[in-house]
Amino acid sequence: MMELKGKTALIAGAGRNNGKSIALTFAREGADLILVARKLGDELKQVAKECEALGVKTLALLANIGNNQDVERVVKQGLQRFGKVDVLVSVAAIRPHKNFWEFSDEEWHEVFAVNLHSTFYLAKALAPGMKERKSGSIIALGGMASLTSEAIGSAVVASKHGLYGLIKSLALELGPYGIRANLLALSNIENKRLNPEWYAGRTGDAVMNVRGGDPSASPLKRNGTPLEVGNAALFLASDRSSYITGDRLLCAGGKFM
């Protein structure tokens, strides 16, 4: 039995890495998909094509989800196509690494727009329909920055801490309507880092972040895979997690230990 048959999921940040893996995992489980990316239209189209080959319908849209007008456009187009959205997965994030005094005001606000405000905009746009159906799952990807801290990442840490706070508040406010909200926190996942500008002036750490991280940081002594991220997101999206809300699921190989 397909876990998400008959459901529609909107995945923001679906063009590559974890977002792509979540899209393919959901497609294998029968969900129709609204796939959103800020750029990389060809990559997004390829993800949509691979999902459609698994027998589901897709809508691929380019948008800056840190901008509320773009979010409203995406949601309107998605609802026109599918009529409803049952699952929201907010993946998109930017992660510039620099000292806090080096951030311009514009850069600081951009990080918050993409990492935090986007989930607020998306949830706000989709919540009315979920409330009407008395069902829905909201999932935000947070990373370790949502739970701990790191040097040279103040904007990322602050925005991701805010994201976890938002998720907990959504769980409280929307729970009476049958809507769940959870954070999926990742670490050491084997993803391609294709934004060298985020690691300007860094050598060792930049190289380490090209793929995963230091495997010795995990008790499992290996990095995680995007497929494992997809499976974790599937759990939170499906009825198997029907009594879990306002919580955080760690997909980090036990790194906290």
FILO-717475 format. One record per residue: residue number from 1; x, y, z of N, C-alpha, C in turn. Coordinates in pm, 1 decimal. Last residue first. Example, Ala and Ser with C-alpha at 12.3 -4.5 7.8 and 13.67 -1.06 7.14 Angstrom:
# FILO-717475
   pos        n.X        n.Y        n.Z       ca.X       ca.Y       ca.Z        c.X        c.Y        c.Z
     2     1285.0     -225.0      708.0     1367.0     -106.0      714.0     1290.0        3.0      787.0
     1     1319.0     -569.0      780.0     1230.0     -450.0      780.0     1320.0     -330.0      780.0
//
This chain:
# FILO-717475
   pos        n.X        n.Y        n.Z       ca.X       ca.Y       ca.Z        c.X        c.Y        c.Z
   257     2545.9     1261.2     2034.3     2614.4     1186.0     2139.7     2765.4     1199.3     2131.3
   256     2468.6     1390.9     1805.9     2460.4     1463.6     1932.9     2535.5     1392.0     2044.6
   255     2478.9     1198.1     1603.5     2589.4     1292.4     1617.0     2588.0     1366.3     1749.7
   254     2311.5      996.1     1520.5     2354.1      999.1     1660.5     2463.3     1099.8     1690.6
   253     2248.0     1046.6     1253.6     2340.2      937.4     1285.6     2389.0      936.8     1429.2
   252     2053.5     1230.7     1206.4     2189.7     1280.1     1221.2     2288.7     1171.4     1264.9
   251     1775.1     1320.9     1213.0     1830.8     1229.9     1113.2     1978.1     1267.6     1102.0
   250     1549.5     1372.7     1462.2     1689.8     1385.3     1427.0     1728.9     1277.2     1327.1
   249     1258.4     1548.4     1472.5     1311.9     1417.0     1439.2     1455.0     1435.9     1393.5
   248     1080.8     1729.1     1707.2     1193.9     1728.9     1613.9     1241.0     1585.2     1595.7
   247      736.9     1843.3     1740.1      856.5     1769.9     1780.9      966.3     1785.9     1677.2
   246      480.2     1909.1     1687.5      559.6     2002.3     1767.1      692.4     1944.7     1809.0
   245      360.8     1569.7     1689.6      354.5     1708.3     1644.0      432.5     1797.9     1739.1
   244      236.9     1256.5     1639.6      361.7     1328.7     1660.9      347.1     1469.7     1603.8
   243       43.0     1081.0     1568.1       35.5     1137.9     1703.6      165.2     1210.1     1740.3
   242      100.2      995.2     1308.4      -23.4     1070.2     1331.4      -36.1     1129.7     1471.0
   241      297.3      875.1     1161.1      337.3      969.7     1266.1      218.1     1053.1     1312.2
   240      168.6      729.4      971.6      247.7      654.0     1069.5      293.4      744.5     1184.4
   239       59.1      888.4      780.9      -21.8      862.4      899.1       52.9      780.1     1004.0
   238      337.6     1094.3      661.9      238.2      988.1      654.8      161.0      972.8      785.6
   237      534.1     1278.6      708.6      424.6     1315.4      618.9      308.9     1217.1      626.3
   236      717.7     1150.0      869.3      648.5     1266.7      923.7      529.1     1308.6      837.7
   235      800.7      949.2      687.2      742.2      913.5      816.3      661.3     1030.0      872.7
   234      913.9     1107.3      486.1      796.0     1025.4      457.9      724.8      986.6      587.6
   233     1140.3     1204.5      614.7     1033.3     1297.9      577.9      903.2     1223.1      549.7
   232     1283.4      963.8      630.1     1244.8     1033.3      753.6     1131.1     1131.5      726.4
   231     1321.0      910.0      358.0     1243.6      816.1      439.9     1196.8      880.5      570.3
   230     1482.7     1127.9      284.4     1351.9     1108.2      223.1     1263.1     1016.7      305.8
   229     1710.3     1069.3      434.5     1635.1     1191.5      462.5     1493.7     1180.0      406.0
   228     1788.7      840.4      303.0     1750.3      829.2      443.2     1674.3      954.0      489.1
   227     1852.6      952.8       56.4     1743.8      855.7       64.5     1695.1      840.1      207.9
   226     2079.4     1106.4      115.9     1952.8     1174.0       87.3     1833.0     1079.6       93.2
   225     2254.2      948.3      391.7     2224.8      964.1      249.2     2095.3     1041.2      230.5
   224     2512.7     1015.0      640.8     2380.4      975.0      596.3     2362.5      999.7      447.6
   223     2844.3      880.7      695.5     2751.7      989.1      666.7     2616.2      932.6      625.7
   222     2963.8      681.8      970.5     2938.4      705.2      827.9     2848.3      826.7      814.6
   221     2966.1      597.7     1235.0     3091.7      609.6     1160.0     3069.5      616.1     1009.1
   220     2766.9      592.2     1414.9     2756.7      495.8     1305.5     2880.2      496.5     1216.1
   219     2824.0      806.9     1578.8     2846.8      672.0     1631.2     2840.2      564.5     1523.7
   218     2987.6     1068.8     1397.3     2867.3      989.7     1419.7     2902.8      855.0     1481.3
   217     3229.3     1175.9     1345.7     3143.7     1250.8     1437.5     3016.0     1175.0     1471.3
   216     3351.2     1032.9     1148.9     3384.3      994.5     1286.1     3300.0     1069.0     1388.4
   215     3283.8     1155.3      908.9     3207.8     1038.4      952.6     3234.6      999.2     1097.0
   214     3252.1     1488.6      863.6     3346.8     1394.6      919.8     3270.6     1273.1      973.0
   213     3017.1     1518.1      597.1     3103.8     1576.9      697.7     3201.5     1471.0      744.7
   212     2886.3     1563.3      273.2     2868.3     1517.6      410.3     2957.6     1591.5      506.6
   211     3095.7     1710.6       59.9     3009.0     1593.3       70.0     3003.3     1550.6      215.0
   210     3189.9     1965.0      114.1     3157.1     1930.8      -23.1     3065.4     1809.0      -24.9
   209     3268.6     2012.6      369.6     3127.1     2027.5      342.2     3090.6     1999.5      197.0
   208     3542.0     1987.7      360.8     3466.5     1890.0      436.6     3319.0     1894.4      400.0
   207     3607.8     2217.8      220.2     3630.5     2088.2      157.3     3546.2     1982.3      227.1
   206     3540.4     2405.4      414.2     3474.4     2409.5      284.9     3488.6     2275.7      214.2
   205     3713.6     2342.7      622.1     3570.7     2323.8      641.1     3497.4     2320.9      507.9
   204     3961.8     2409.3      487.0     3934.1     2278.4      545.4     3786.2     2250.4      559.0
   203     3894.3     2685.1      387.5     3953.4     2576.0      310.3     3914.2     2440.5      368.1
   202     3733.3     2992.4      338.9     3747.6     2872.6      421.0     3802.4     2760.4      333.4
   201     3678.7     3206.3      177.9     3791.3     3217.7      269.3     3814.0     3096.3      356.5
   200     3334.9     3133.5      156.8     3445.3     3219.4      114.1     3554.0     3226.8      221.0
   199     3116.1     2970.6      150.2     3231.3     2928.5      230.3     3355.1     3009.6      194.4
   198     2928.8     3058.6      -20.8     2889.0     3049.4      119.6     3007.3     3017.7      210.4
   197     3040.9     3031.2     -266.8     3037.6     3166.8     -211.1     2994.3     3165.1      -64.1
   196     3001.0     2769.9     -344.1     3128.1     2804.5     -280.8     3129.3     2943.8     -220.2
   195     2761.8     2580.6     -365.4     2760.3     2725.4     -341.2     2889.1     2767.9     -271.8
   194     2710.3     2312.1     -376.8     2744.5     2380.8     -501.3     2739.7     2532.0     -487.4
   193     2758.2     2023.6     -226.0     2753.2     2165.8     -191.3     2801.5     2245.5     -312.1
   192     2577.8     1729.4     -238.9     2671.5     1814.2     -310.5     2651.3     1959.2     -268.2
   191     2547.8     1523.7       54.3     2492.0     1612.4      -46.9     2601.9     1692.1     -115.4
   190     2521.0     1311.7      277.8     2604.1     1313.4      157.5     2538.7     1392.8       45.5
   189     2495.0     1467.5      593.1     2428.0     1401.1      482.2     2512.0     1417.7      356.4
   188     2547.4     1574.3      856.2     2638.2     1482.6      787.4     2567.9     1399.5      680.2
   187     2214.9     1610.6      981.1     2358.1     1639.0      989.9     2435.4     1533.2      914.1
   186     1885.8     1755.7     1038.8     1982.6     1671.3      967.8     2126.0     1706.8     1004.8
   185     1563.9     1749.4     1164.1     1698.2     1804.5     1182.4     1801.8     1707.2     1127.9
   184     1251.3     1842.1     1099.0     1342.5     1733.1     1064.2     1484.0     1789.5     1065.1
   183      977.4     1936.4     1296.4     1108.4     1973.3     1242.2     1188.3     1847.4     1214.3
   182      621.1     1953.8     1237.2      741.8     1895.5     1296.1      867.2     1944.5     1225.0
   181      278.4     1969.3     1283.2      396.7     2043.8     1238.2      518.5     1989.8     1311.5
   180      -54.6     1873.0     1183.1       68.0     1849.6     1258.3      182.7     1932.2     1199.2
   179     -394.9     1934.6     1218.3     -273.3     1964.8     1140.4     -151.8     1947.6     1230.1
   178     -639.2     1922.4     1341.8     -585.1     1799.3     1284.8     -459.4     1818.1     1203.1
   177     -708.1     2149.9     1468.0     -767.1     2128.7     1335.7     -711.6     2003.7     1267.2
   176     -556.2     2161.0     1697.7     -700.9     2137.8     1711.5     -772.6     2114.0     1578.5
   175     -297.7     2227.0     1580.8     -330.7     2093.3     1628.3     -479.6     2067.2     1643.0
   174     -241.8     2488.9     1531.7     -311.2     2414.8     1427.6     -351.4     2274.6     1470.0
   173     -111.7     2587.1     1758.6     -226.0     2659.1     1702.8     -308.4     2574.7     1606.3
   172       92.5     2398.7     1811.5       -4.5     2436.1     1913.7     -130.4     2497.7     1853.4
   171      231.5     2391.8     1568.3      175.3     2268.5     1623.2       67.8     2299.4     1726.4
   170      316.9     2655.2     1547.1      219.1     2603.7     1451.0      152.4     2477.3     1503.9
   169      503.3     2655.1     1756.6      384.7     2740.2     1765.1      276.4     2693.8     1668.2
   168      692.8     2478.1     1653.6      624.1     2445.5     1778.8      497.4     2528.9     1795.6
   167      771.6     2620.6     1424.7      711.1     2487.7     1411.9      634.5     2450.7     1539.1
   166      888.4     2848.3     1539.4      769.7     2861.0     1455.6      696.9     2727.3     1445.3
   165     1110.7     2731.9     1665.2     1008.8     2799.6     1743.8      878.6     2813.9     1667.3
   164     1247.6     2647.0     1439.1     1198.0     2546.5     1533.5     1090.7     2607.1     1624.6
   163     1304.5     2898.9     1328.7     1224.0     2802.4     1254.0     1166.5     2695.9     1347.6
   162     1476.6     3014.6     1511.3     1344.1     3071.6     1493.7     1250.1     2975.6     1422.4
   161     1695.9     2855.3     1458.0     1634.5     2848.9     1590.6     1492.8     2904.9     1584.9
   160     1740.4     2950.6     1198.4     1697.1     2811.5     1217.5     1642.5     2787.3     1357.8
   159     1822.4     3214.6     1243.9     1703.4     3188.0     1161.9     1651.1     3047.3     1183.1
   158     2051.3     3175.3     1403.1     1938.3     3253.4     1453.0     1810.9     3223.1     1374.8
   157     2215.7     3023.6     1227.9     2174.6     2970.9     1357.9     2050.7     3043.8     1409.4
   156     2246.2     3205.2     1013.3     2187.9     3072.5      990.9     2134.0     3016.2     1122.5
   155     2369.6     3420.9     1139.5     2241.0     3440.6     1072.8     2170.2     3307.4     1051.0
   154     2611.0     3305.0     1241.8     2510.5     3364.8     1330.6     2374.0     3377.8     1263.7
   153     2837.6     3159.7     1174.8     2709.2     3123.6     1116.0     2593.1     3184.4     1191.0
   152     3086.8     3142.1     1305.3     3077.6     3192.6     1167.9     2947.4     3147.8     1102.6
   151     3024.8     2857.4     1512.3     3094.9     2982.5     1483.9     3078.0     3016.8     1335.8
   150     2702.1     2734.6     1604.2     2831.2     2718.6     1537.6     2893.6     2855.5     1517.4
   149     2464.5     2545.7     1796.6     2518.1     2668.3     1741.5     2648.5     2637.2     1669.9
   148     2160.2     2359.8     1794.3     2285.8     2392.8     1861.6     2334.5     2527.6     1809.3
   147     1923.8     2358.4     1647.8     1925.9     2301.0     1782.2     2049.9     2338.1     1861.5
   146     1949.4     2448.9     1395.6     1821.9     2477.1     1460.6     1822.1     2434.5     1607.3
   145     2187.5     2355.2     1304.0     2182.0     2496.5     1341.0     2051.4     2533.3     1409.2
   144     2144.7     2099.8     1217.3     2196.6     2116.8     1352.3     2187.1     2261.8     1399.6
   143     1833.6     2119.1     1027.7     1976.9     2101.0     1046.9     2019.5     2121.9     1190.7
   142     1562.0     2156.3      942.8     1630.7     2253.2     1025.4     1780.7     2238.2     1036.3
   141     1283.9     2147.4      739.3     1417.7     2094.4      760.2     1501.7     2198.5      831.9
   140      947.4     2106.0      834.9     1055.3     2199.6      802.7     1188.5     2132.4      830.5
   139      625.2     2010.6      752.1      759.0     1961.9      787.3      860.3     2066.8      744.5
   138      293.6     1959.9      823.3      392.4     2062.1      788.6      527.3     2015.7      840.1
   137        6.1     1798.4      723.6      136.9     1780.4      786.5      232.0     1885.9      732.6
   136     -348.2     1767.3      783.9     -232.8     1825.0      717.4     -106.0     1798.3      794.4
   135     -696.5     1820.9      837.6     -584.9     1728.9      816.9     -471.1     1801.2      747.3
   134     -942.4     1945.6      801.4     -903.3     1894.3      933.3     -792.5     1789.1      922.8
   133    -1015.0     2080.1      580.8    -1016.4     1933.7      568.9     -983.9     1865.3      701.7
   132     -983.3     2337.9      679.9    -1113.4     2298.4      625.4    -1125.9     2146.7      616.9
   131     -711.9     2336.1      742.1     -811.0     2350.8      849.7     -948.5     2303.3      802.6
   130     -603.3     2322.7      485.8     -581.3     2212.6      578.2     -682.9     2216.7      691.6
   129     -684.1     2572.0      387.8     -733.1     2449.0      325.0     -716.6     2328.9      415.4
   128     -541.9     2744.7      567.4     -688.3     2748.7      554.4     -746.6     2621.7      492.6
   127     -258.8     2674.9      533.2     -333.6     2637.2      653.1     -485.3     2643.6      635.3
   126     -128.9     2782.4      314.2     -186.0     2648.3      302.6     -275.2     2609.4      419.8
   125      -35.5     3032.6      386.1     -113.1     3019.4      262.9     -186.5     2886.0      255.0
   124      107.4     2976.2      618.3       -6.7     3068.1      625.2      -96.8     3053.1      503.2
   123      310.7     2814.4      516.6      214.0     2758.7      611.2       88.6     2845.1      618.5
   122      445.0     3003.2      354.4      386.3     2880.7      296.8      279.2     2823.2      388.6
   121      527.4     3202.0      538.6      444.8     3236.1      424.3      370.8     3113.3      369.6
   120      683.7     3044.0      717.9      567.0     3118.9      765.4      472.1     3150.0      650.0
   119      880.9     2960.7      542.4      793.3     2860.3      604.0      668.3     2925.8      660.3
   118      998.5     3209.4      478.5      936.9     3127.4      374.5      841.8     3023.6      433.1
   117     1120.1     3303.2      709.5      996.6     3365.8      664.7      923.8     3280.7      561.7
   116     1352.0     3123.6      726.5     1245.1     3130.7      826.6     1114.3     3185.0      770.3
   115     1529.1     3118.4      509.5     1534.8     3012.0      609.8     1415.8     3009.6      704.8
   114     1469.4     3345.8      350.3     1469.6     3211.4      291.9     1456.2     3103.7      399.1
   113     1474.4     3559.0      537.9     1364.9     3545.6      441.9     1355.7     3402.7      389.4
   112     1716.5     3529.0      671.3     1591.6     3509.5      745.6     1473.4     3489.3      650.6
   111     1890.2     3588.6      457.7     1897.8     3458.8      525.0     1767.3     3430.3      599.0
   110     1813.3     3853.9      406.1     1793.2     3751.4      303.9     1796.1     3612.1      366.0
   109     1894.5     3988.3      634.1     1751.3     3976.6      607.5     1722.3     3871.1      501.1
   108     2174.9     3968.3      603.0     2108.6     3915.3      722.3     1960.0     3891.6      694.3
   107     2212.8     4107.6      361.8     2243.8     3965.0      370.0     2173.5     3899.6      488.5
   106     2135.3     4368.6      441.3     2063.8     4300.4      333.6     2088.6     4149.1      338.9
   105     2323.7     4434.9      632.6     2183.1     4425.0      671.3     2104.4     4345.3      567.1
   104     2609.9     4220.4      593.3     2537.6     4345.7      566.8     2393.7     4326.6      613.6
   103     2830.1     4056.0      808.3     2700.6     4053.3      741.5     2650.4     4195.1      716.3
   102     3051.7     4085.3      964.4     3070.8     4096.4      820.0     2938.7     4096.7      743.5
   101     2988.1     4029.0     1220.0     3009.8     4170.6     1187.8     3034.8     4192.4     1038.4
   100     2974.2     3751.8     1221.3     2849.4     3827.4     1226.2     2870.2     3973.9     1189.5
    99     3176.9     3591.1      971.2     3162.6     3652.1     1103.0     3040.2     3743.6     1104.9
    98     3016.0     3343.6      764.3     3102.3     3459.5      783.3     3081.2     3512.6      924.1
    97     2862.0     3147.8      549.3     2950.0     3134.9      665.4     3042.3     3255.7      669.7
    96     2526.3     3109.3      438.7     2654.0     3181.9      430.8     2731.8     3169.6      561.3
    95     2308.1     2922.6      347.6     2394.5     2903.6      464.0     2527.6     2978.2      450.2
    94     1959.5     2893.9      277.9     2091.4     2942.2      238.5     2177.2     2946.9      364.0
    93     1702.7     2658.6      191.3     1780.9     2733.8      289.8     1906.7     2786.0      223.5
    92     1413.6     2455.1      147.4     1504.2     2559.1       97.5     1573.9     2634.7      210.7
    91     1218.2     2289.3      256.2     1357.3     2243.9      251.8     1454.3     2359.2      227.4
    90      924.2     2218.4      379.3     1004.1     2338.7      357.5     1151.6     2302.2      370.5
    89      650.5     2055.2      275.7      787.5     2028.2      318.0      872.7     2148.4      279.4
    88      316.5     1994.0      344.3      414.8     2097.3      310.1      550.5     2054.2      362.7
    87       43.4     1807.5      236.3      174.1     1804.7      303.0      259.3     1919.7      251.4
    86     -188.0     1858.7       97.5     -197.1     1785.0      223.6      -69.4     1792.1      305.6
    85     -353.8     2084.2      -92.0     -217.6     2044.8      -52.6     -229.6     1983.8       86.4
    84     -584.4     2088.0     -370.0     -551.4     2083.0     -227.5     -402.7     2054.3     -210.9
    83     -610.8     2120.0     -645.4     -725.9     2139.2     -559.9     -697.7     2142.3     -411.2
    82     -421.3     2104.7     -846.1     -451.4     1984.0     -769.6     -569.0     1998.3     -672.9
    81     -419.5     2353.9     -988.1     -385.4     2227.9    -1055.2     -439.2     2107.0     -978.5
    80     -488.8     2547.6     -806.3     -561.7     2540.8     -932.3     -539.7     2406.9    -1001.5
    79     -294.7     2501.8     -615.1     -432.8     2470.1     -582.2     -519.6     2464.4     -707.8
    78      -67.2     2591.6     -757.9      -75.6     2454.9     -708.9     -218.0     2413.0     -678.6
    77     -125.9     2860.1     -801.6     -109.8     2770.8     -915.5     -122.8     2624.9     -872.7
    76     -134.3     2947.5     -532.2     -250.6     2963.5     -619.7     -243.3     2867.9     -738.4
    75      127.0     2892.2     -450.3       15.1     2822.5     -386.4     -109.6     2831.8     -473.3
    74      269.7     3068.7     -618.3      294.5     2923.9     -621.8      175.6     2847.2     -564.6
    73      169.2     3319.2     -534.9      155.1     3274.7     -674.5      169.3     3123.0     -684.6
    72      247.5     3325.3     -268.4      104.6     3330.7     -300.7       79.7     3283.2     -443.8
    71      526.7     3324.7     -305.8      460.5     3213.5     -237.1      312.0     3210.1     -271.5
    70      565.4     3572.8     -427.4      599.2     3449.7     -499.3      530.2     3329.7     -436.7
    69      487.3     3738.1     -218.1      412.6     3742.3     -343.5      439.7     3617.9     -427.0
    68      679.9     3686.7      -20.2      542.2     3642.0        0.1      460.5     3642.9     -128.5
    67      992.4     3549.9      -63.3      908.0     3662.2     -102.9      762.2     3617.6      -98.2
    66     1124.3     3323.7      -29.1     1147.2     3425.2       72.0     1067.1     3550.9       46.2
    65     1083.3     3177.8     -251.6      986.1     3159.3     -144.1     1014.3     3249.3      -24.3
    64     1096.2     3255.0     -564.2     1173.2     3293.5     -446.5     1078.6     3286.5     -327.4
    63     1040.3     2996.1     -804.2      992.0     3104.4     -719.3     1092.9     3131.7     -609.8
    62      930.2     2780.0    -1056.2     1041.3     2858.9    -1004.4      985.8     2975.4     -923.5
    61      765.3     2467.8    -1042.7      756.0     2613.1    -1045.3      882.7     2676.5     -989.5
    60      602.3     2186.4    -1164.7      733.2     2243.1    -1131.1      728.4     2394.2    -1149.5
    59      385.2     1947.2    -1072.9      385.4     2085.8    -1120.9      515.5     2147.0    -1072.4
    58      290.6     1608.2    -1149.3      376.7     1709.3    -1089.0      350.0     1845.9    -1150.2
    57      150.4     1288.5    -1073.6      143.0     1416.0    -1143.6      230.4     1518.2    -1072.1
    56      309.0      961.1    -1090.2      235.7     1068.4    -1023.4      233.6     1193.4    -1111.3
    55      469.8      751.5    -1188.2      325.1      741.9    -1198.8      245.0      850.1    -1130.6
    54      735.0      771.6    -1211.6      688.3      682.1    -1105.0      536.1      679.7    -1096.3
    53      768.4      965.9    -1392.7      797.2      829.2    -1438.1      753.9      726.3    -1334.6
    52      734.1     1187.1    -1234.2      624.0     1147.8    -1320.7      643.8     1006.1    -1373.7
    51      989.9     1198.9    -1120.4      873.8     1170.9    -1035.7      756.0     1123.0    -1120.0
    50     1144.8     1264.4    -1340.3     1170.8     1138.8    -1269.7     1053.5     1100.7    -1180.5
    49     1034.5     1515.7    -1401.1     1027.4     1406.8    -1499.4     1047.6     1271.5    -1431.1
    48     1103.5     1662.6    -1175.3      962.6     1641.2    -1207.4      945.5     1523.6    -1303.4
    47     1381.9     1661.1    -1205.9     1321.4     1598.3    -1088.1     1175.1     1566.6    -1116.0
    46     1396.1     1809.2    -1442.5     1442.7     1671.1    -1441.3     1385.8     1595.5    -1321.3
    45     1303.9     2056.3    -1358.8     1227.6     1982.7    -1460.2     1267.9     1835.9    -1462.8
    44     1513.3     2122.3    -1186.4     1379.4     2102.3    -1132.5     1293.0     2024.0    -1230.9
    43     1722.3     2155.2    -1367.3     1730.0     2051.7    -1264.2     1592.1     2020.3    -1208.8
    42     1625.3     2373.3    -1512.5     1648.7     2245.9    -1580.4     1656.7     2130.8    -1480.4
    41     1612.9     2582.4    -1316.6     1492.8     2530.4    -1379.6     1511.1     2396.0    -1446.7
    40     1766.6     2713.9    -1112.7     1798.4     2579.6    -1161.8     1676.3     2512.3    -1223.3
    39     1586.0     2868.3     -841.6     1650.0     2875.1     -973.2     1674.4     2733.0    -1020.6
    38     1416.7     2798.0     -636.0     1439.8     2939.8     -662.3     1503.3     2962.2     -799.2
    37     1155.7     2555.0     -673.5     1296.6     2590.7     -655.9     1313.7     2736.4     -692.8
    36      906.2     2314.2     -607.6      944.0     2455.0     -614.9     1094.1     2470.2     -593.7
    35      650.3     2105.2     -703.7      794.2     2114.3     -681.6      840.1     2257.4     -706.3
    34      387.7     1935.5     -600.4      418.8     2071.0     -643.7      564.3     2094.4     -605.2
    33      275.5     1606.4     -675.8      377.6     1695.7     -621.9      376.8     1834.0     -685.6
    32      101.0     1320.3     -548.2      119.9     1420.1     -652.7      200.6     1534.7     -591.9
    31      225.5     1023.0     -398.3      182.7     1162.4     -382.4      201.4     1241.0     -511.7
    30      314.6      752.6     -400.4      188.5      788.7     -462.6      143.8      932.7     -453.4
    29      562.0      677.0     -319.3      451.9      644.9     -228.6      319.1      703.9     -274.8
    28      724.5      779.6     -508.8      717.4      632.6     -499.6      602.1      588.4     -410.6
    27      695.7     1047.6     -436.4      638.8      999.3     -562.6      625.4      846.9     -560.7
    26      841.4     1058.1     -199.6      696.9     1082.3     -195.5      629.2     1029.8     -321.9
    25     1095.8     1010.3     -309.0     1039.9      919.5     -208.2      888.8      934.0     -201.2
    24     1125.9     1231.6     -475.8     1122.8     1097.2     -533.5     1064.0      995.5     -436.1
    23     1121.9     1439.9     -281.7     1025.7     1436.5     -391.7     1014.1     1295.8     -449.9
    22     1343.4     1373.8     -125.1     1210.3     1373.2      -64.4     1103.6     1364.3     -172.9
    21     1545.0     1413.2     -316.9     1524.2     1280.6     -260.4     1386.5     1269.1     -195.8
    20     1522.8     1689.4     -361.2     1500.6     1594.4     -470.8     1469.9     1456.3     -416.1
    19     1592.6     1783.7     -105.4     1461.5     1812.7     -162.5     1426.6     1717.7     -275.9
    18     1858.3     1696.5      -76.6     1753.0     1643.1        9.3     1614.1     1666.1      -47.3
    17     1960.4     1749.8     -411.9     1996.1     1701.8     -279.0     1875.7     1649.8     -200.1
    16     1734.6     1972.1     -592.0     1854.2     1887.7     -577.6     1863.0     1835.1     -434.6
    15     1489.1     2105.8     -604.8     1570.3     2091.1     -724.9     1688.6     1997.3     -713.9
    14     1313.5     2176.5     -405.6     1307.2     2039.4     -457.6     1403.0     2011.8     -571.8
    13     1223.3     2381.2     -241.2     1364.3     2346.1     -240.3     1384.0     2207.0     -295.9
    12      925.9     2277.1     -115.5      999.4     2398.9     -149.1     1148.7     2372.4     -131.4
    11      675.9     2075.5     -206.8      813.1     2067.7     -157.6      888.5     2190.0     -206.8
    10      356.3     1980.4     -135.3      434.8     2091.4     -188.6      572.2     2085.3     -124.6
     9      163.7     1695.3     -214.6      266.8     1756.8     -131.8      332.3     1871.6     -206.1
     8     -142.9     1531.9     -196.5      -58.5     1624.2     -272.0       38.6     1690.1     -175.4
     7     -272.3     1194.5     -191.7     -231.5     1319.0     -128.5     -146.7     1402.4     -223.7
     6     -321.6      951.7     -305.2     -433.2     1043.8     -295.6     -399.3     1176.7     -232.1
     5      -78.9      783.1     -115.3     -171.6      776.8     -228.1     -289.3      870.9     -204.9
     4      125.1      758.2       65.0       73.8      893.1       36.9      -22.9      896.0      -81.5
     3      193.8      487.4       90.7      173.0      567.7      211.5      103.6      700.8      184.6
     2       55.5      218.8      -87.2      131.2      342.7      -94.2       93.5      434.3       21.9
     1       83.8     -120.1        0.0        0.0        0.0        0.0       87.2      124.9        0.0
//
